[in-house]
């Protein structure tokens, strides 16, 4: 955000009368516990790989439901959970801890409706 190449500091100064400042530096940043975080086999999915994964999950729902088997609803739940975790940037444990009540309407956010 503070990199001058993006122009955010100037934009914030225009809009808010203040600009962001860098607070994390090499000397005060947390040290990575895992030295292998930058290994190629631990890279993020590419956009085509993500699309293929989500398409596959959706196809499994259609396949299971098309056979008339009763397991299609959990399959649909899995596909939805994958997309939710990705869409909200949830970690494994955050995803594991989700409950149905987490998806209810927010009484403090009435502008979003039901």
Residue pairs with C-beta under 8 A, 6 or more apart in sequence:
1 8
1 9
1 20
2 8
2 9
2 20
2 21
2 22
8 20
9 19
9 20
10 19
12 18
12 19
12 20
13 19
36 42
45 53
50 86
53 82
54 79
54 82
54 83
54 86
57 78
57 79
57 82
57 83
58 79
60 75
60 78
60 79
61 72
61 75
61 76
61 79
64 71
64 72
64 75
65 72
65 75
81 95
81 98
84 90
84 95
84 98
85 94
85 95
90 98
105 112
105 113
105 114
106 112
